[in-house]
Amino acid sequence: MSLQKEIKTSHRVIRCYQLADTNLDKITVDSFGEEWKSFHGFSNKDLQWLGDKYFDIVTPDMLNNTMKVIDVGCGSGRIIKYLKGRYGQITGIDPSQAIFVANELIGKEDTVELIQTSTDHIPFADNYFDFGYSLGVLHHIPDTAKALNDCIKKIKPGGYFLLYLYYSLDNKPFYFRIIFFLSNLIRRFVSKMPLKMKKITCNILAVVLYLPFVGLCRFLKWLRVPERIRKNIPLQSYESQSFYLIRNDSLDRFGTPLEQRFSKKQMQKMMEHAGLTDIIFSNDIPYWHAVGKKTE
């Protein structure tokens, strides 16, 4: 592990480590760096909605204000901003230029540290953190299982780790898989576009692909159609999101070069292999997110 430089900002000093020969895809890392430069103006309502969805299965025993916490793949820092001031010392790591976007979004906060590095170069001793999380990140890394193992090494025995990985639609009807197959073809094409064209295309896709489904779900919700029925409509999870979040998700979904998906069983096996036990999966979106306890 080689410290490349330290960058002093008005909010904090950011340590930047050498990323050569690491478990990451440089094109994907650069893509996310550009994405978060474009989307970093999240409202408090957006942040509350996002955070509550991910942390629905996290209890006060797992996470409280006495703990050292690590955010693996912090991106724009939106989850750190959701948590900051409530949950101890938080360290956010990210290999992309998004780390500087996070620095601005979070602002001056003595309990937050930001480091530009990758999962296999986390500059802390093993068994250092009380709680960790990685939300929507490790499926964008070439070897997801290795990345998870590297994360769990840094968690204390008895500590917890919250993980969200894209699901393989294993709990959805067959027609969801057909729609995903077609959308994935679009992603493979769009993700190769130059940045400016990619952003324009993803904004168009947010309107022509997302909004019809989202509008239908919102209309059915207004009619008081139960959520269990609305969940059978693609993109139902976005019915409560702002158009800003929808545009962000469109760029995230269609603009990312490397994406992997896992079934619930695969994710469970991966977490167990990394040393987690007492694994709890949320029954709510986003699928799949789960929390597990590191074996003592």
Secondary structure as GFF3:
##gff-version 3
##sequence-region A 1 296
A	DSSP	beta_strand	3	8	.	.	.	ID=ss1
A	DSSP	beta_strand	13	17	.	.	.	ID=ss2
A	DSSP	alpha_helix	26	38	.	.	.	ID=ss3
A	DSSP	alpha_helix	44	54	.	.	.	ID=ss4
A	DSSP	three_ten_helix	55	57	.	.	.	ID=ss5
A	DSSP	beta_strand	68	72	.	.	.	ID=ss6
A	DSSP	alpha_helix	78	83	.	.	.	ID=ss7
A	DSSP	beta_strand	89	94	.	.	.	ID=ss8
A	DSSP	alpha_helix	98	106	.	.	.	ID=ss9
A	DSSP	beta_strand	112	116	.	.	.	ID=ss10
A	DSSP	three_ten_helix	119	121	.	.	.	ID=ss11
A	DSSP	beta_strand	129	135	.	.	.	ID=ss12
A	DSSP	three_ten_helix	138	140	.	.	.	ID=ss13
A	DSSP	alpha_helix	144	153	.	.	.	ID=ss14
A	DSSP	beta_strand	155	164	.	.	.	ID=ss15
A	DSSP	alpha_helix	174	190	.	.	.	ID=ss16
A	DSSP	alpha_helix	195	205	.	.	.	ID=ss17
A	DSSP	pi_helix	206	210	.	.	.	ID=ss18
A	DSSP	alpha_helix	211	222	.	.	.	ID=ss19
A	DSSP	alpha_helix	227	230	.	.	.	ID=ss20
A	DSSP	three_ten_helix	236	238	.	.	.	ID=ss21
A	DSSP	alpha_helix	243	255	.	.	.	ID=ss22
A	DSSP	alpha_helix	264	273	.	.	.	ID=ss23
A	DSSP	beta_strand	276	281	.	.	.	ID=ss24
A	DSSP	beta_strand	289	294	.	.	.	ID=ss25
###
